[in-house]
Amino acid sequence: MQPPQSPPCSPEALLSRCHAIAGLTLGELADMANVAIPANLQRHKGWPGMLIEKWLGASAGSKPQQDFPELGIELKTIPIDAQFAPLETTYVCFAPLLMQPGITWETSNVRNKLQQVLWLPIEGDREIPLAHRHVATGFFWRPSPNEDEILRNDWEELTEQIITGNVESITSRQGEALHIRPKAANGKVLTDALGPEGQRIKTRPRGFYLRKTFTHHILINAFS
């Protein structure tokens, strides 16, 4: 078995690729793809996701669009424990700190990323060597009207603080499903944002993340 050379032509073809790698280990997938396996994820946090992207034929790379733009589908790998509970929050996208006027929830990149997601759980227990961690069965998810409303409320509350120059007041405790926290390799990385007096300030880049409680609910609904 070899990684595909082109993106999937349909959601069904994408799901078929998911099913083909379900039950295999990251080590087996890396060996078949001739990809080096890092000793751990301390400096290679995104490695499992990049390996899975290779096997599914994702084409977006780091562009601000879905991983499968032709299909309007975003890929999210998610590390889970033995009880299928997520082990970490799920990164969605960067939070623009100098927002363009007129952006709404419907036109936001967060909603664009989450309008249809292919979730792919992966064993994430640190006691399991990276190469021995199995890939679970992937599944499609679209936010229900209730989930969309929860996400909208969180997004509107958080973006209002950004627009009004209160980004430094945002804490990771805000948001029922969606929250904002720093997103940078280290604290020395800074970007422009609005200050409380409307002035430009320098602050750490921020990202939107889904809470573990929210993604756990998605997993329970999919596998119960």
N, C-alpha and C positions, 0 to 999 in steps of 0.2 A: 504494500500500500504506500502511495506517495501523496504528498500534499497537492491539491488542485492547482492548476496553472492559471485559472481564470475565476472571476467572481461567480457565485451561484446565479442562475437565471430566474429563479422563483423562490418564494418562501418554502415551498415543498422541497426543492432541491437543497436549500440551506439546512432544513431540518434533517434531511437524509444524510448530509455530511456530519451533522451532530450525532446522529444515531450510529454512524460508522465508527466514531472514536469513543463512544460511551463504553465505559468499563476498562479502557486502556489506561496505562499509567503515563505520567508526564515523561518519564524516562523512555518508554517505548515510542512515544510520539516524537521525542527529540531525536532518538536514534534513527528512526525511519526518515526524518526530515533532514538528517545530518546537521543538527543544531547542537551546539555545546551546552551542557547543563551546568549552571553555576552551583557552587558548593552550598549556597544558601541564598535567601532573598534579601539580606540586609542591604546590599548595594544593587540588587536586581529585582526590585519589588514588582515591576511590571512584566517580568519574564514569562510567567504562565499565560498571561493574557496575550502577549505577542506570539507565543507558540500556538495558542488556539486560533488566533487570527490567521496565522499561516495555513493551518489545517482547514479552516472554513472558507478561505479565499476573500477575507475582508480587504477592501480597497481604499478606505478613507485615510488610513494612517493617522497622522496627528491633526488632520484638517477639522475645522469646527462643523462637522456634519455627522450624520449617522455612519456607522462602520460599513454598512451596506446601503449606500445612498440610492442606488437604483431600485432598491426594494423598500426604502424608508424604514430600515430596521437597524437598531443599535444593539451591539453585543456587550453583555456584561458578564464577565466571569466573577464568581463569588466563592470565596473559601468558606467551607462549612465544617462543623464538627460531626461526630458520630451520630448525633441526634438531628442532623440536618439544620442546625441553627447557624446563621452567619457569624463569622468570627470577626468581622470588621465592617465599618461603614462602607458604602459604595460611592465612589467618586462619579459625579455626573458630568460636570464641565466647569471651566473657569467662571468666576463671577465678575462681570465687567464693572469696574469701579468708576468709570466715567461713562455712564449709560447714555445712549442716544435717546432724545426725546421721542415719545410716542410708542415705546416698546410696551407691549401688554403681555399677559400670561400666554395668550394664544400665539403671539409672534416671538416669544422668548426662546432662547437656545435650550433652556432646561426642558420645556415642553416638547420641543423638536426632538431632543434626545430620548425622551421618555414616552413618546406617543406609541411606539411599538418596540419592545425589547426582547431579544433572545437571551434568556438567562441560562448560564452554563455553570452549575455548581462543581467545585473541585475540592477534594479532600484537603483540609488546611491545617490539621493537627500538627503542631511543630515537632511532636515525637516521631512522626512519620517522615523518613528521609524524602527530600524533594522529588527525587526520581521515582519513588515508589507510590506517590500520591495518585489516586485514581480520578478519572474524569467521570462525572455522573451524567445523567440524561438531560439534555437541554430542552427548554420549552419556551413558547412564545407567551408574552404577557402584554396586555393593553390596560391602562388604568381604567377602572370602573368609574362611573360618574361620581361616586363618593370619594374614591381615591384621588381623582382629578381635582375635586373641590378642596380636599385637604392640601394637596400640593400647591394649588393656586393660592390658598390663604397664606401658606408659609412663604411662598415666593413674593407675594405682594407685600407682606410685612417686612421681609428682609430687604427687598429692593427699595422700599420707601425710605429705610434708614440710609441706604447708600446714596440715594438721590438727594436727601436732605443733609448730607454731609456728616452723618453719624456712623460711618463704617467702623470707627474705632470702638463704638459702644456695642457692637454686635457680639454676642457670646454664643458659644456652641450649644448652650442650653435652649436657645430659641428654636422654634419650629417643631411641629408634631412629627412630620415625616421628613422634611427637608431642612437642613441646617447649613450654615456657612462656617468655614474655618480656614486658617491659613493654608496656602498651597504653594510651597516653594521648597527647594532643596535645602535651604538654610535661612536663618534670620537676616542674612545680609542682602538677600534679594528684595528689592523694593520696586514699587510701581506707583503711578500717579492715582490720586483719588481726590474727591471733594472734601474739604474740611467744613466744620460747622459754620464758618463765616463765608462760605462760598469760595474760599481760596483753594489753590492746589496744595496738596500735602503729599508726602511720601509715606507709603505704608506697605506692609507685606501683601503679596497677591493672595486672593481668596478663591476658594472653590466651593461649589455646591455639592453636598453629599446627602445620600439617603441614609436615614437611621437604620440600625440593625433591627429594631422592632418592626419597622415598615417592611423591610425585605424579608424578615422571618415570616410575616403574615403572607407575603406572596408565595414563599416556598411551601408553607403549610397548605395553602389553597391548591397549589399545583400537585402536591404529592399525597395529600390526604385521601 
